[in-house]
Amino acid sequence: MAKAPVLTPRADDFPRWYQDLITKAELADNGPVRGTMVIRPYGYGLWERMQAEMDARIKETGTENAYFPLLIPQSYFAKEAEHVEGFAPELAVVTHAGGKDLEEPAVVRPTSEMIINDYFSKWVQSYRDLPLLINQWANVVRWELRPRLFLRTTEFLWQEGHTAHATHEEARDFAAHIHRKVYEDFMVNVLAIDSVPGRKTLKERFAGAINTLTLEAMMGDGKALQMATSHELGQNFAKAFHTRYLSRDGKQELVWQTSWGSTTRMIGALVMTHGDDNGLRVPPRLARVQAVVLAIKGDDAVLAKVREIGDQLTAAGIRVHVDDRTDTPFGRRAVDWELKGVPVRIEVGPRDLENGTAMLARRIPGGKEPVPIESLVRVLPTILEEDQALLLTQSRERRESRTSDVSTVEEAVDATTAGGWARIPWAALGEEGEAKLGEHAVTVRCLVAEDGSVPDTDDAPGNVAIVARAY
């Protein structure tokens, strides 16, 4: 039987548990420059699966992928004052290259609004060029003073979408579509992470945006994590870069824009939402390996059977890995796969062959039971879907059970100090109350309507503020 890996218990020290798991599950290591990270193959495999799922959803909107330079002329950042002010403390600037000082310093990409808008202004001439829908998968650099692997790193990977539209309504609706039909659908149906869709307050809004939509999720310790954001940029960048189009009426009009992004932070969210004291638990729809077939001993018949099972499950559309490394002790291998959170282990030894069964270990609900080998292809898809649903249910139940309805700033601080979230009427909180929360390292994660939908404005009647401590 697999023994529990040596991880700091979550209840004793959640940050230490998180760091232990990242390291021992071989997800990532710290890079040589403070704040950077090396994403190891198993961790990068999770990111590749996230990319594939997200990319398919993004392309369904008609958005195309492109790539823009990593280095951006510093002068570009003077064109939109609010944007540069928001990013100034995080910028990394290249001043010397090729053996000499640069005539103009170059900023290492913190986000691409500036350079992409420069090209949008060249590519958009007529209403026929709209909407212009572009996405890029890239790395960005934002100098981080308090780094933590996946959650806050100086360099991280992401996708960033940028679009230009003929009208405010088209841009608004597209940003909302990305928010709910791309991001929320992915978070809920692939990552199995319950998330609250809402609207950022003015204080928390993206620099240069007129509205920011967000998805906030509760981690295992009760803190919030911003999962993805979608921004209405209005015409701020269009004015700065003179991005105009000739309308059907023959008039020169400024475009309306959006930008939106999600990052490798989602891997950190995956760990903190679904991980337990035995390691990671990976949702089956995301897992690079949904089932691992382990040979307990190096018997020729056993090795032949585990490879046969692997072929059969692969043919049935299940992502399988055959572990026939019988020169490594079985217990150690079982612990490693449990630590990495593979949803199902299928263990086969000589006795199992005699009985025509395999031992089926389910990582997500826990437990082991013998299953006829001939039924594996039939039962495994159902098991994987059950376990996918269970993770989402557990995520939702955690948030609901640890969210309190309050009416004062003091009650909100108490609720978050106790390891949960608070809901408070925005009319009772307001910007003054939001500032008071900040004195206690508590923020308004988002605004939602009374019915849980996303409000159209910050001050819509009945708006509720979701309040939490956050990563």
C-alpha positions in Angstrom: 0.0 0.0 0.0 1.2 3.5 -0.8 2.5 5.5 2.1 1.6 9.2 2.4 4.4 11.4 1.1 6.3 13.6 3.5 4.5 16.9 3.2 4.0 19.6 5.8 0.3 19.2 6.8 -1.9 21.9 5.3 -3.5 22.7 8.7 0.0 23.3 10.3 1.5 25.5 7.7 -0.3 26.1 4.4 2.4 28.1 2.6 5.0 25.5 3.6 2.7 22.7 2.4 2.3 24.5 -0.9 6.0 24.9 -1.4 6.7 21.2 -0.4 4.1 20.0 -3.0 5.4 22.2 -5.8 8.9 20.8 -5.2 8.1 17.1 -4.5 5.6 16.7 -7.2 8.2 18.1 -9.6 6.2 21.0 -10.9 8.8 23.7 -10.7 12.0 25.0 -9.1 13.2 28.5 -8.3 15.3 30.1 -11.1 18.7 31.6 -10.7 17.4 35.2 -10.8 15.2 36.0 -7.8 11.6 35.7 -8.7 12.1 33.5 -11.8 11.1 29.8 -12.0 12.0 26.7 -14.0 8.8 24.8 -14.9 9.6 21.1 -14.9 8.1 18.7 -17.4 5.2 17.5 -15.3 4.3 21.1 -14.4 4.7 22.2 -18.0 2.5 19.3 -19.1 -0.3 20.8 -17.0 0.3 24.2 -18.7 0.2 22.5 -22.1 -3.2 21.0 -21.3 -4.4 24.3 -20.1 -3.2 26.0 -23.2 -4.9 23.4 -25.5 -8.3 23.8 -23.7 -8.1 27.6 -23.6 -6.8 28.0 -27.1 -9.7 26.0 -28.5 -12.2 28.2 -26.7 -10.5 31.4 -27.7 -10.4 30.3 -31.4 -14.1 29.5 -31.2 -14.7 33.3 -30.8 -13.0 34.0 -34.1 -9.8 35.2 -32.4 -6.5 34.4 -34.1 -3.0 33.9 -32.6 -0.1 36.2 -33.3 3.2 37.2 -31.7 4.6 40.6 -30.8 8.1 41.6 -29.6 9.4 41.1 -26.1 11.1 44.5 -26.1 9.0 47.6 -26.3 10.3 51.2 -26.8 10.1 53.0 -23.5 8.5 56.0 -25.2 5.4 53.9 -25.9 4.6 53.9 -22.2 4.3 57.6 -22.1 1.3 57.5 -24.4 -1.3 56.3 -21.9 -0.7 58.0 -18.5 -2.9 55.8 -16.3 -1.5 52.6 -17.9 2.2 53.5 -17.4 1.5 54.7 -13.8 -0.1 51.4 -13.0 2.9 49.4 -14.3 5.8 51.7 -13.5 6.9 49.9 -10.3 7.1 46.6 -12.0 9.0 47.5 -15.2 12.3 45.9 -16.2 14.2 48.2 -18.6 17.1 47.4 -20.9 19.5 50.4 -21.2 22.7 48.7 -22.4 23.0 46.1 -25.2 25.5 45.2 -27.9 28.3 46.7 -26.0 26.9 50.3 -25.8 24.1 52.3 -24.2 20.8 52.2 -26.2 19.6 55.4 -27.8 16.2 54.6 -26.3 15.7 52.2 -23.4 13.5 49.2 -24.1 11.0 47.8 -21.6 10.8 44.1 -21.2 7.1 43.2 -22.0 4.9 43.5 -18.8 1.8 43.4 -21.0 1.3 44.2 -24.7 -1.3 46.9 -24.9 1.2 49.5 -26.0 3.0 47.6 -28.8 -0.2 45.9 -30.1 -2.0 49.2 -30.3 0.8 50.6 -32.3 0.2 47.9 -34.9 -3.6 48.1 -34.6 -3.4 51.7 -35.7 -1.6 50.5 -38.9 -3.9 47.5 -39.5 -7.2 49.2 -39.0 -8.3 51.6 -41.8 -12.0 50.8 -42.5 -15.0 49.3 -40.8 -14.2 46.2 -43.0 -11.1 45.6 -40.8 -13.3 45.2 -37.7 -13.6 43.5 -35.4 -9.9 42.8 -35.1 -9.4 39.8 -32.7 -5.8 38.9 -31.7 -4.4 36.6 -29.0 -0.8 35.8 -28.2 0.8 33.1 -26.0 3.9 34.6 -24.5 6.0 35.4 -21.4 5.9 38.7 -19.6 8.1 40.3 -16.9 6.8 42.2 -13.9 9.4 42.7 -11.2 8.1 40.9 -8.2 9.3 41.8 -4.7 7.7 38.9 -2.8 7.8 36.0 -5.2 6.1 32.6 -4.8 6.2 29.9 -7.4 3.4 30.1 -9.9 1.5 32.7 -7.9 3.8 35.7 -8.1 6.9 35.4 -10.2 9.0 38.0 -12.0 8.6 36.2 -15.3 5.5 34.1 -16.1 3.7 32.6 -19.0 0.2 33.7 -20.2 -2.1 34.4 -23.0 -3.3 37.9 -23.7 -6.1 38.8 -26.0 -6.5 42.2 -27.6 -9.4 43.3 -29.8 -10.7 46.3 -31.6 -14.4 47.0 -32.4 -16.6 49.5 -34.1 -18.8 50.3 -31.1 -18.8 50.4 -27.4 -21.6 47.7 -27.2 -19.6 45.3 -29.4 -16.5 45.7 -27.2 -18.5 45.4 -24.0 -20.3 42.2 -25.2 -17.0 40.6 -26.4 -15.3 41.3 -23.1 -18.3 39.7 -21.3 -18.2 36.7 -23.7 -14.6 36.0 -23.0 -15.2 36.4 -19.3 -18.1 33.8 -19.1 -17.9 31.6 -22.1 -14.1 31.2 -22.3 -12.7 31.8 -18.9 -15.5 30.7 -16.6 -16.3 27.7 -18.8 -12.7 26.6 -18.6 -12.3 27.2 -14.9 -15.5 25.3 -14.0 -15.6 22.5 -16.5 -11.9 21.7 -16.9 -10.1 22.9 -13.8 -13.1 22.0 -11.6 -12.6 25.2 -9.7 -15.7 27.0 -8.5 -15.2 30.7 -9.2 -17.2 33.9 -8.7 -17.6 36.0 -11.8 -17.8 39.7 -10.9 -16.8 43.3 -11.6 -13.7 45.0 -10.2 -14.1 48.2 -8.2 -12.4 51.4 -9.5 -9.5 50.8 -7.1 -8.9 47.3 -8.3 -9.5 48.0 -12.0 -6.8 47.3 -14.7 -4.7 50.4 -15.4 -6.2 52.1 -18.4 -9.5 50.2 -18.5 -13.0 51.5 -18.0 -14.2 48.2 -16.6 -12.5 45.0 -15.5 -14.3 41.6 -15.2 -12.8 39.0 -13.0 -13.1 35.4 -11.8 -12.2 34.9 -8.1 -11.7 31.5 -6.5 -11.3 30.4 -2.9 -8.1 28.5 -2.2 -7.8 25.7 0.4 -6.8 28.2 3.1 -9.8 30.5 2.5 -7.8 33.2 0.7 -8.9 34.4 -2.8 -7.0 34.1 -6.0 -7.8 36.2 -9.1 -8.0 33.5 -11.9 -8.4 35.6 -15.1 -9.6 39.0 -16.1 -11.3 40.6 -19.1 -11.1 44.4 -19.6 -13.0 47.0 -21.5 -10.5 49.5 -22.5 -12.9 52.0 -24.0 -11.2 54.4 -26.4 -8.3 55.3 -24.1 -5.6 53.5 -26.1 -7.3 54.3 -29.4 -6.9 58.0 -28.6 -3.3 57.6 -27.5 -2.4 55.7 -30.7 -4.8 57.4 -33.1 -6.5 54.1 -34.0 -9.3 55.2 -36.3 -11.5 53.6 -38.9 -13.6 54.9 -41.8 -17.2 54.1 -40.9 -20.0 53.0 -43.3 -21.1 56.7 -43.1 -17.7 57.9 -44.3 -16.7 59.3 -41.0 -13.4 58.8 -39.1 -14.2 57.0 -35.8 -12.1 55.8 -32.9 -12.2 52.0 -32.2 -13.4 50.5 -29.0 -11.1 47.9 -27.4 -10.7 45.0 -25.0 -7.9 43.0 -23.5 -8.0 39.9 -21.5 -5.6 37.4 -20.0 -4.9 34.2 -17.9 -1.5 32.9 -16.6 0.5 30.1 -15.2 -1.0 31.3 -11.9 -3.7 28.7 -12.7 -1.3 25.9 -11.8 -0.9 27.4 -8.4 -4.6 27.6 -8.1 -4.9 24.0 -9.1 -2.5 23.0 -6.3 -4.1 25.2 -3.6 -7.7 24.3 -4.5 -7.5 20.5 -5.0 -4.3 19.4 -3.2 -4.4 17.5 0.1 -1.9 16.2 2.6 -1.0 13.4 0.2 -0.2 15.7 -2.7 -1.9 17.0 -5.8 -5.3 15.9 -7.2 -5.6 16.7 -10.9 -9.0 16.9 -12.5 -9.4 14.1 -15.0 -10.4 16.5 -17.9 -7.1 18.4 -17.4 -4.8 15.5 -16.5 -2.0 14.8 -19.0 -2.1 11.3 -17.5 -5.6 10.2 -16.5 -4.7 6.7 -15.6 -1.3 5.0 -14.8 -1.0 1.2 -15.2 1.6 -0.1 -12.8 3.3 -3.5 -12.9 3.9 -4.6 -9.4 6.6 -7.1 -10.3 8.7 -7.8 -13.3 7.0 -11.0 -14.3 6.8 -11.4 -18.1 3.1 -12.1 -18.0 2.5 -9.1 -15.8 4.5 -6.8 -18.0 2.6 -8.1 -21.1 -0.7 -7.5 -19.4 -0.1 -3.9 -18.2 1.1 -3.0 -21.7 -2.0 -4.6 -23.2 -4.3 -2.7 -20.7 -2.5 0.5 -21.6 -3.1 -0.1 -25.3 -6.8 -0.9 -24.7 -7.4 2.3 -22.6 -5.5 4.4 -25.1 -7.6 3.1 -27.9 -10.7 4.0 -25.8 -9.5 7.7 -25.7 -8.1 7.7 -22.2 -4.7 9.3 -21.6 -2.6 6.5 -20.1 0.9 6.0 -18.9 2.3 2.4 -18.4 4.7 2.2 -15.5 6.7 -0.9 -16.0 9.8 0.2 -14.1 10.0 -2.8 -11.9 13.6 -2.1 -11.0 12.1 0.7 -8.8 10.2 -0.5 -5.7 6.4 -0.5 -6.3 5.7 1.4 -3.1 7.9 4.3 -4.2 6.3 4.5 -7.6 2.8 4.4 -6.1 3.7 7.2 -3.7 5.1 9.3 -6.6 2.0 8.9 -8.7 -0.2 9.8 -5.7 1.9 12.8 -5.0 1.5 14.0 -8.7 -2.3 13.5 -8.4 -2.9 11.2 -11.3 -6.7 10.4 -11.0 -6.5 6.6 -11.3 -3.9 4.0 -10.7 -4.4 0.5 -12.1 -2.1 -1.9 -10.2 -1.4 -5.4 -11.6 0.6 -8.2 -10.1 0.8 -12.0 -10.4 -2.1 -12.7 -8.1 -4.2 -10.2 -9.9 -3.5 -12.0 -13.2 -4.6 -15.3 -11.6 -7.9 -13.6 -10.5 -8.4 -11.7 -13.8 -8.6 -8.5 -11.8 -6.6 -5.3 -11.3 -6.5 -3.1 -8.2 -8.1 0.2 -8.9 -6.9 3.2 -6.8 -8.8 6.4 -7.1 -6.8 9.5 -6.1 -9.6 12.0 -5.8 -12.2 10.3 -3.5 -9.5 7.9 -2.2 -9.9 4.1 -1.8 -8.9 1.0 -3.7 -10.9 -2.0 -5.0 -10.3 -4.9 -7.3 -11.9 -4.6 -10.7 -12.2 -7.2 -13.5 -9.6 -6.4 -16.1 -12.0 -6.9 -18.9 -14.3 -4.2 -17.5 -11.7 -1.4 -17.2 -12.4 0.1 -20.6 -16.1 0.2 -19.8 -16.0 1.6 -16.2 -13.1 4.0 -16.3 -14.8 6.8 -18.3 -17.6 6.9 -15.8 -15.2 6.9 -12.9 -13.2 9.8 -14.4 -16.4 11.9 -14.9 -17.5 11.2 -11.3 -14.2 12.3 -9.9 -14.2 15.5 -12.1 -17.7 16.4 -10.7 -16.6 15.6 -7.1 -13.7 18.1 -7.3 -16.0 20.9 -8.5 -18.5 20.0 -5.7 -15.8 20.2 -3.1 -14.6 23.5 -4.4 -18.1 25.0 -4.4 -18.9 23.6 -0.9 -15.7 25.1 0.5 -16.6 28.6 -0.8 -20.2 28.5 0.3 -19.5 27.2 3.8 -16.7 29.7 4.4 -18.5 32.8 3.1 -20.3 35.0 5.6 -22.8 37.8 5.1 -21.8 40.8 7.1 -22.8 44.5 7.4 -19.7 46.3 8.7 -16.0 46.6 7.9 -15.2 45.1 11.3 -17.3 42.0 10.6 -15.7 41.6 7.2 -12.2 41.8 8.6 -13.1 39.2 11.3 -14.6 36.8 8.7 -11.4 37.0 6.5 -9.1 36.7 9.6 -11.0 33.4 10.4 -10.0 32.0 7.0 -13.0 32.8 4.8 -14.7 35.4 2.6 -17.3 38.0 3.4 -20.3 39.4 1.5 -21.2 43.0 2.3 -23.6 45.4 0.5 -21.5 47.8 -1.6 -23.8 50.7 -0.5 -22.7 50.0 3.1 -19.0 49.7 2.2 -18.2 52.1 -0.6 -14.8 53.4 -1.4 -14.2 54.7 2.2 -14.9 51.2 3.6 -12.7 49.7 0.9 -9.8 51.9 2.0 -10.4 50.8 5.6 -10.3 47.1 4.6 -7.0 47.8 2.9 -5.5 48.8 6.2 -6.0 45.1 7.3 -4.7 43.6 4.1 -8.2 42.8 2.9 -9.5 43.7 -0.5 -12.8 43.8 -2.4 -12.3 41.0 -4.9 -15.3 41.9 -7.0 -18.8 43.3 -7.1 -21.7 41.0 -7.8 -25.5 41.6 -8.1 -27.8 40.3 -5.5 -28.7 37.3 -7.6 -25.0 36.5 -8.2 -24.8 37.9 -11.7 -22.3 40.5 -12.9 -23.6 44.0 -12.5 -23.5 46.5 -15.3 -22.1 49.4 -13.2 -20.2 49.8 -9.9 -23.1 51.6 -8.2 -26.0 49.4 -9.4 -28.6 49.1 -6.7 -28.1 45.9 -4.7 -24.5 45.4 -5.6 -22.6 43.1 -3.1 -18.9 43.3 -2.5 -17.0 40.0 -2.2 -14.3 40.7 0.4 -11.2 38.5 1.2 -7.5 38.3 1.8 -5.9 37.4 -1.4 -2.7 36.0 -3.0 
